[in-house]
C-alpha cells in the first residue's frame, strides 16, 4: 500500500506544479498589463519595476494554490479512471477511501504550508508593495493623476479631483482641491478650469486655476466660515519631487498587511473598546432615569479581564522566544506593551464627555450628543472587529480550500473520466467562479454586520465539502454490490444445476 500511495501522490505532482506555474504566470501577466504603462511613464528604473511585480507574486500564489490543487486532482484522477487504473485498484480490494487517503494527506500538508505562507510571507510582501507604490505615486504626480477620483498630490496634505485631465497639456476641467496642510483650518478650492506646471528643478508644482471659489473652515470652531471668489488663483505645492524617494520605515499597516497574531491584537482592542462604550452607554441611560427620581448616579465598571492568546499565537510566541536572544525578546515584549497604551489614552479622551455626570457628583440629564457619541463609537468598534475577523478567517478559509477541492475534485473526475482537458478547464473555472463569488459575497455581508464573520467566510468551504462528501458516497454506493447479491446468484445457480440434473 505504501507503493500505491506513493504512486498516486507522484502522479499529482507534475500537474500541480504545471497548473500552479501557469496560473501564477497568467495572473502576473495580467498585473503587468495593468500597471506597466503607469510605471514606465514615471521614468522608474527597471529594478524598481521588477520589484513591484516580484512583490505581487505572493498574493497571486495565495489565490492560485488552491486552484492548482483542483486542476491537478481533476486531471490526474480523470486520467487514472480513463486508463482503468482506478478500476484495477478497486477490483484488487482497494476502497475509494483508501485511494483518497494519500491525496487528503498531501492536501493537508499543502494547507498547512499555504496558511503559514499567507500568515508570515504575504503580509510582509503586501506591506512592502503598498509602501513602494505610495513612493512611486509621489514621483512625478502629474502623470499619475486620474480623472473623476480624488488623487493624493502631497501625502496627507493636498488632494485633487478633476473631471477632465489632458496629460499632454496638463489642462484640468472642473477642479476641486482639498488643502489639509493647516491643522487649524481646512480649505476647499473649486475652479472651472486650470493647468499644472512643474518648476525648472522639477521639485515644486504650480496649479493655476480660473473662475472659482475658495472656502475655509475652522476645525476648532464650526461657526467660522469664509468664502472668496476669484478669477485667477495660483497655488504652489512645494516638495513635489521628480525623484523616487524610498520610505525607510512605514509603521502603518492595513488589515491585509498583518499576520494572524497582529489581527487578533486589533480584534481584542476593538472588542474591549466596544464593551467599554456599551457599559458606559448603559450607565448613562440608567442615570438619566435615576436623576428623575433623585437617586445618586452610578459609576460605569469598565474593568475587563485581559483576553488570552489563541493556541496558534501562543505557540508562535513560545517558538519566537526560544529562537530570539534575551535582548531582542525584551525589545519585542516592550513593543507589544507600547502598542496597547495609546488605545487606553484614546478611550479616556473620547469618553471624557460621557464621564461628566460621574466626576462632578451632580445629577444631570445626559446629553443627547454623549449618548450618540457612545453609540457611534461602539458601532465603529464592532465594524472594525468584524472587518479584521473577516480577514482573519479568510486566511484559514483559503488555505483549507485545498482539502475541500480534493473532496469535490475526485468524484467529479471519476464521474466523467473521458472529459479531457476541456472538461478539466471548464469545471475548474466553474468551481472557482462559484467559490470566490460566495467568498466575496460573504465578505460583503460580514463587513455590513449582516452575517457573522465566521459563517460568512466558512460557508463556501462547508457547502462545497458537503457536496463533495455526498458525491463520494453516491459513487461508493453505485460501485458496491447490492446486499445478498452473492446469495441470490448462488441460489439461482443451485436451482439451475438441479434442473439440469
Secondary structure, DSSP 4 states (H G I P E B T S, - for coil): -HHHHHHHHHHHHHHHHHHHHHHHHHHHHHHHHHHHHHHHHTT--HHHHHHHHHHHHHHHHHHHHHHHHHHHHHHHHHHHHHTTHHHHHHHTT--HHHHHHHHHHHHHHHHHHHHHIIIIIHHHHHHHHHHHHHHHHHTTHHHH--TTS-EEEETTTEEEEEEEEETTTTEEEEEEEEE---SSEEEEEEEEEEEEEE-TTS--EEEEEEEEEEEEEESS-TT-EEEEEEEEEEEEETT--SS----S------GGG--HHHHHHHHHHHHHHHHHHHHHHHHHHHHHHHHHTTPPPPPP----PPPPPPHHHHHHHHHHHHHS-HHHHHHHHHHHHHHHHHHHHHHHHHTTGGGHHHHS----PPPHHHHHHHHHHHHHHHHHHHHHHHHHHHHHHHHHHHHHHHHHHHHHHHHTTT-HHHHHHHHHHHHHHHHHHHHHHHHHHHHTTSS-HHHHHHHHHHHHHHHHHHHHHHHHHHHSPPTTHHHHHHHHHHHHHHHH-
